[in-house]
Amino acid sequence: MSAGGLPVVLTVTDRTVLVVGGGPVGRRKAAAARAAGARVRVVSPGPPPPAVAADPGVEWLAEPYRPDHLTGVRLVFAAGPPEVNARVVLDATRAGVWVSSASDPAAGDFTLPATVRRGPFVLAVGTGGAGPGFARRVRERLEEQFDAGVGEFVALLAEVRPAALAAVPDPAARRDLLDRLSGWDWLARFRQDGPAATRAAMLAEIMQSAKGKTQK
């Protein structure tokens, strides 16, 4: 990401994302948007691959790009030929919709980082379009370190968080509690004892904190 870039995580669940271009790049962008929970509209003259056609969350329009394809869209990926991408960027900018251009990253509003997705746990590595190959290699190394168990652990944290919020009214004490439950030692415990035992131990820790005590 460039020095002026701002890393963000966008909520696209049940929002419509437009992908212009149905080639390998466009299909990767569409798959990334679907993995994030978006509804995807793909505009490409050719027919969809069978796997894409079978996905009810993807609307594939086998036709040339038109500006009205932007209707109701929250985010746009221009992944077609450079001349088409330039028109998409111009139209999206005029419509006030964030756009990413595969052929000219500097012309768009954002670039898509390489990601490691484990359920609710997401790691992103970006180079602002300068070195996507390097970002991919970093992602591959991170994939080895953060397996599916990390995503399951984060899901457990999301499950017990409401109990902590309800049981510990003091903001400082609650912040300290949630920080402790997010520690590497709890992840190691999760890997060793499993989700049920770790959930029970976390709830016990929450109850102890509610009484003003910390379980050792």
C-alpha positions as CSV (number, residue, x, y, z in Angstrom):
1,M,0.0,0.0,0.0
2,S,1.3,3.5,-0.8
3,A,2.3,5.9,1.9
4,G,-1.1,7.6,1.5
5,G,-3.1,4.4,1.7
6,L,-5.5,3.7,4.6
7,P,-5.9,0.0,5.4
8,V,-9.6,-0.7,6.1
9,V,-11.9,-3.7,6.4
10,L,-15.1,-3.1,4.4
11,T,-18.4,-4.7,5.3
12,V,-19.9,-6.1,2.1
13,T,-22.2,-8.8,3.4
14,D,-25.4,-8.7,1.3
15,R,-24.1,-5.7,-0.6
16,T,-23.7,-5.8,-4.4
17,V,-20.2,-5.7,-5.8
18,L,-19.7,-5.3,-9.5
19,V,-16.9,-7.1,-11.4
20,V,-16.3,-6.0,-14.9
21,G,-14.4,-8.7,-16.7
22,G,-14.9,-12.5,-16.4
23,G,-11.3,-13.6,-17.0
24,P,-9.0,-15.1,-14.4
25,V,-8.5,-11.8,-12.6
26,G,-12.2,-11.0,-12.6
27,R,-13.0,-14.4,-11.3
28,R,-10.5,-14.0,-8.5
29,K,-12.0,-10.7,-7.5
30,A,-15.5,-12.2,-7.6
31,A,-14.5,-15.1,-5.5
32,A,-12.9,-12.7,-2.9
33,A,-16.1,-10.7,-2.8
34,R,-18.2,-13.8,-2.4
35,A,-15.9,-15.0,0.4
36,A,-16.6,-11.8,2.2
37,G,-20.4,-12.3,1.9
38,A,-21.1,-10.0,-1.0
39,R,-23.6,-10.4,-3.8
40,V,-21.6,-10.3,-7.0
41,R,-22.6,-8.9,-10.4
42,V,-20.2,-10.0,-13.1
43,V,-20.3,-8.3,-16.5
44,S,-18.5,-10.2,-19.2
45,P,-19.3,-11.0,-22.9
46,G,-18.5,-14.7,-22.5
47,P,-20.6,-17.3,-20.6
48,P,-19.8,-18.1,-16.9
49,P,-17.8,-21.1,-15.9
50,P,-20.0,-23.9,-14.5
51,A,-18.9,-23.4,-10.9
52,V,-19.8,-19.7,-11.1
53,A,-23.1,-20.3,-12.9
54,A,-24.1,-22.7,-10.0
55,D,-23.6,-20.0,-7.4
56,P,-26.9,-18.2,-6.6
57,G,-24.9,-15.3,-5.1
58,V,-23.4,-14.4,-8.5
59,E,-25.3,-12.6,-11.3
60,W,-23.4,-13.1,-14.5
61,L,-24.4,-10.7,-17.3
62,A,-23.0,-11.9,-20.7
63,E,-23.0,-8.5,-22.3
64,P,-20.7,-5.5,-22.8
65,Y,-20.2,-3.1,-19.9
66,R,-22.7,-0.2,-19.7
67,P,-22.8,2.6,-17.0
68,D,-26.2,1.4,-15.8
69,H,-24.5,-1.8,-14.5
70,L,-23.4,0.4,-11.6
71,T,-27.0,0.8,-10.3
72,G,-27.2,-0.3,-6.7
73,V,-23.5,-1.2,-6.5
74,R,-21.3,-0.5,-3.4
75,L,-17.9,-1.5,-4.8
76,V,-16.5,-2.0,-8.3
77,F,-13.6,-4.1,-9.7
78,A,-12.5,-3.2,-13.2
79,A,-10.9,-6.3,-14.4
80,G,-11.4,-6.2,-18.2
81,P,-9.3,-4.8,-21.0
82,P,-7.5,-1.4,-20.2
83,E,-9.8,0.7,-22.3
84,V,-12.9,-0.8,-20.6
85,N,-11.4,-0.4,-17.2
86,A,-10.7,3.3,-17.9
87,R,-14.4,3.8,-18.7
88,V,-15.5,1.9,-15.6
89,V,-13.2,4.0,-13.4
90,L,-14.6,7.2,-14.9
91,D,-18.2,6.1,-14.5
92,A,-17.8,4.8,-10.9
93,T,-16.0,8.0,-9.9
94,R,-18.8,10.1,-11.3
95,A,-21.3,7.9,-9.4
96,G,-19.4,8.1,-6.1
97,V,-18.7,4.4,-6.0
98,W,-15.3,3.1,-4.9
99,V,-13.5,1.4,-7.8
100,S,-10.4,-0.7,-8.2
101,S,-8.6,-1.0,-11.6
102,A,-6.6,-4.2,-12.4
103,S,-4.8,-2.5,-15.3
104,D,-4.2,0.9,-13.6
105,P,-4.2,0.6,-9.8
106,A,-3.2,4.3,-9.3
107,A,-6.4,5.4,-11.1
108,G,-8.7,3.6,-8.7
109,D,-9.7,4.2,-5.0
110,F,-8.3,1.0,-3.5
111,T,-6.3,-2.2,-4.2
112,L,-7.3,-5.7,-2.9
113,P,-4.6,-7.2,-0.6
114,A,-3.6,-10.8,-0.5
115,T,-5.6,-12.4,2.3
116,V,-5.6,-15.3,4.6
117,R,-9.2,-16.0,5.7
118,R,-10.0,-18.4,8.5
119,G,-13.6,-17.9,9.3
120,P,-13.9,-14.5,11.0
121,F,-10.2,-14.2,11.2
122,V,-8.7,-12.3,8.3
123,L,-5.0,-11.3,7.6
124,A,-4.4,-8.9,4.7
125,V,-1.1,-8.1,3.0
126,G,-0.9,-5.3,0.5
127,T,1.7,-3.5,-1.5
128,G,-0.5,-0.9,-3.1
129,G,-0.2,-2.7,-6.4
130,A,3.6,-2.4,-6.5
131,G,4.4,-6.0,-5.8
132,P,1.4,-8.4,-5.9
133,G,3.7,-11.4,-6.3
134,F,5.5,-10.5,-3.1
135,A,2.2,-10.0,-1.2
136,R,1.2,-13.5,-2.4
137,R,4.4,-15.0,-1.1
138,V,3.9,-13.3,2.3
139,R,0.3,-14.6,2.4
140,E,1.5,-18.2,1.6
141,R,3.9,-18.0,4.5
142,L,1.2,-16.7,6.8
143,E,-1.2,-19.5,5.7
144,E,1.3,-22.0,7.2
145,Q,1.3,-20.2,10.6
146,F,-2.4,-19.5,10.9
147,D,-4.5,-22.6,10.3
148,A,-8.2,-23.3,10.6
149,G,-7.9,-23.6,14.4
150,V,-7.2,-19.9,14.6
151,G,-10.5,-19.1,12.9
152,E,-12.3,-21.4,15.3
153,F,-10.6,-19.7,18.3
154,V,-11.7,-16.3,17.0
155,A,-15.3,-17.6,16.6
156,L,-15.2,-18.7,20.2
157,L,-14.0,-15.2,21.3
158,A,-17.0,-13.7,19.5
159,E,-19.3,-16.2,21.3
160,V,-18.1,-15.4,24.8
161,R,-17.6,-11.7,24.3
162,P,-21.3,-10.8,25.0
163,A,-21.0,-12.7,28.3
164,A,-18.0,-10.6,29.3
165,L,-19.8,-7.4,28.3
166,A,-22.8,-8.3,30.4
167,A,-20.9,-9.6,33.5
168,V,-18.2,-6.9,33.9
169,P,-19.6,-3.4,33.8
170,D,-16.3,-1.6,34.6
171,P,-14.8,-0.6,31.2
172,A,-11.2,-0.9,32.4
173,A,-11.7,-4.3,34.0
174,R,-13.7,-5.5,31.0
175,R,-10.9,-4.4,28.6
176,D,-8.3,-6.2,30.7
177,L,-10.5,-9.4,30.7
178,L,-11.0,-9.4,27.0
179,D,-7.3,-8.8,26.4
180,R,-6.4,-11.8,28.6
181,L,-8.9,-14.1,26.8
182,S,-7.3,-13.1,23.5
183,G,-3.8,-14.2,24.7
184,W,-1.6,-16.8,23.0
185,D,-1.9,-19.0,26.1
186,W,-5.7,-19.3,25.5
187,L,-5.1,-20.2,21.9
188,A,-2.7,-23.0,23.0
189,R,-5.3,-24.1,25.5
190,F,-7.9,-24.2,22.8
191,R,-5.7,-26.4,20.6
192,Q,-4.9,-28.7,23.5
193,D,-8.3,-29.0,25.2
194,G,-10.8,-28.3,22.4
195,P,-13.6,-25.7,22.1
196,A,-16.0,-27.1,24.7
197,A,-13.4,-27.2,27.5
198,T,-12.0,-23.8,26.5
199,R,-15.4,-22.2,26.4
200,A,-16.2,-23.5,29.9
201,A,-12.8,-22.1,31.2
202,M,-13.4,-18.8,29.6
203,L,-16.9,-18.5,31.1
204,A,-15.4,-19.4,34.5
205,E,-12.7,-16.6,34.0
206,I,-15.5,-14.2,33.2
207,M,-17.4,-15.1,36.3
208,Q,-14.3,-14.7,38.4
209,S,-13.6,-11.3,36.9
210,A,-17.3,-10.3,37.6
211,K,-16.5,-11.0,41.3
212,G,-13.4,-8.9,41.2
213,K,-11.0,-11.8,41.1
214,T,-8.7,-13.2,38.4
215,Q,-8.4,-16.9,37.9
216,K,-4.8,-18.0,38.0
